[in-house]
Amino acid sequence: MIATLAEVKEWLRIDDSTEDTLLNTLIVAAEEYLKNATDKTFDSTNKLAVLFIRVLVTDMYENREYTTDKATEK
């Protein structure tokens, strides 16, 4: 795992555990995206990969409502 749940929650400033399942799903999705986009495997020692995962998870987390709303409009 490139970024842990604890690291992502600290990055997002989330204290409770109500979003843990969602965040874990987003972390896995972000890591798969990075692997598919680069055809390389990264780990937590690569600081740019860690930052990328944090930023991508943040984007997916903060914009999840917009995607959900658009899907229900159809």
Phi, psi and chi 1 to 4 in degrees:
 res  aa     phi    psi   chi1   chi2   chi3   chi4
   1 MET       -  133.5 -178.1  170.4  -91.2      -
   2 ILE   -78.0  -47.6  -61.2  171.2      -      -
   3 ALA  -127.6  137.1      -      -      -      -
   4 THR   -86.7  163.5   65.6      -      -      -
   5 LEU   -58.4  -43.0  176.5   61.8      -      -
   6 ALA   -61.4  -41.7      -      -      -      -
   7 GLU   -64.7  -43.3  -68.8  170.3  -23.3      -
   8 VAL   -66.9  -41.6  169.2      -      -      -
   9 LYS   -63.9  -38.2  -73.7  175.1   70.0  171.8
  10 GLU   -66.0  -42.6 -178.1  178.4   -9.2      -
  11 TRP   -59.4  -42.4  178.5  -95.2      -      -
  12 LEU   -84.7   -5.9  -70.5  168.1      -      -
  13 ARG    60.0   48.4  -64.6 -174.1  176.8  112.0
  14 ILE  -107.2  124.9  -62.7  173.6      -      -
  15 ASP   -98.9  -32.4  -65.1  -33.8      -      -
  16 ASP   -91.7  177.2   58.8   47.7      -      -
  17 SER  -107.0   10.7   60.9      -      -      -
  18 THR   -65.5  -25.9   57.7      -      -      -
  19 GLU  -103.4    9.0  -58.3  -79.0    5.1      -
  20 ASP   -58.0  -43.5  -75.6    3.6      -      -
  21 THR   -63.0  -46.1  -58.4      -      -      -
  22 LEU   -61.2  -46.9  172.5   61.8      -      -
  23 LEU   -62.6  -40.5  -69.5  172.6      -      -
  24 ASN   -61.5  -41.1  -86.2  -40.1      -      -
  25 THR   -63.1  -42.3  -59.0      -      -      -
  26 LEU   -67.6  -36.5  -64.8  178.2      -      -
  27 ILE   -62.8  -46.9  -69.0  167.4      -      -
  28 VAL   -61.2  -44.4  169.8      -      -      -
  29 ALA   -62.5  -42.1      -      -      -      -
  30 ALA   -65.6  -40.6      -      -      -      -
  31 GLU   -67.2  -39.5  -69.3 -177.4   -1.3      -
  32 GLU   -64.8  -40.9  -77.5  -64.5  -46.3      -
  33 TYR   -59.5  -47.8  179.9   89.2      -      -
  34 LEU   -61.9  -43.3  179.9   59.0      -      -
  35 LYS   -64.3  -44.8 -177.3  178.3  178.6 -176.6
  36 ASN   -67.4  -35.7  -69.0  -24.2      -      -
  37 ALA   -73.3  -30.2      -      -      -      -
  38 THR  -110.3  -16.2   63.2      -      -      -
  39 ASP    59.1   30.8 -158.7   27.2      -      -
  40 LYS  -131.1  156.1  -64.7 -179.1 -178.6 -179.3
  41 THR  -106.0  131.2  -57.3      -      -      -
  42 PHE  -116.7  162.8  -63.2   93.8      -      -
  43 ASP  -136.5 -175.1   61.2   23.1      -      -
  44 SER   -69.8   -7.7   61.4      -      -      -
  45 THR   -80.7  -16.0   61.5      -      -      -
  46 ASN   -90.7  102.9 -173.0  -49.0      -      -
  47 LYS   -64.5  -32.8  -60.8  -56.3  177.9 -169.8
  48 LEU   -69.1  -35.9  -73.9  176.5      -      -
  49 ALA   -65.9  -41.5      -      -      -      -
  50 VAL   -61.0  -45.9  172.4      -      -      -
  51 LEU   -62.5  -43.5  178.5   60.4      -      -
  52 PHE   -58.7  -45.1  177.6   83.3      -      -
  53 ILE   -62.8  -44.3  -63.3  -56.6      -      -
  54 ARG   -60.2  -45.0  -71.1  175.5 -179.6  175.1
  55 VAL   -68.4  -43.3  169.7      -      -      -
  56 LEU   -66.7  -41.7 -172.9   55.3      -      -
  57 VAL   -62.5  -41.8  168.5      -      -      -
  58 THR   -58.5  -46.3  -60.7      -      -      -
  59 ASP   -62.2  -46.5 -177.6   63.9      -      -
  60 MET   -65.2  -38.6  -69.3 -172.5  -69.5      -
  61 TYR   -67.9  -46.9  179.9   76.3      -      -
  62 GLU   -73.1  -22.0  -69.5  178.8  -12.0      -
  63 ASN  -108.5   13.8  -66.9  -60.4      -      -
  64 ARG   -66.8  -33.1   69.6 -167.2 -177.2  -77.3
  65 GLU   -67.3  -40.8 -174.2  174.3  -47.6      -
  66 TYR   -59.7  -44.9  177.0   75.0      -      -
  67 THR   -65.2  -42.6  -56.7      -      -      -
  68 THR   -64.8  -44.0  -56.9      -      -      -
  69 ASP   -62.2  -41.9  -72.1  -13.7      -      -
  70 LYS   -65.4  -36.6  -73.3  -66.8  179.7 -172.2
  71 ALA   -69.0  -32.9      -      -      -      -
  72 THR   -83.2  -13.1   57.1      -      -      -
  73 GLU   -73.8  -22.3  -73.6  178.8    9.4      -
  74 LYS   -74.0      -  -67.4 -178.4  179.8 -178.9
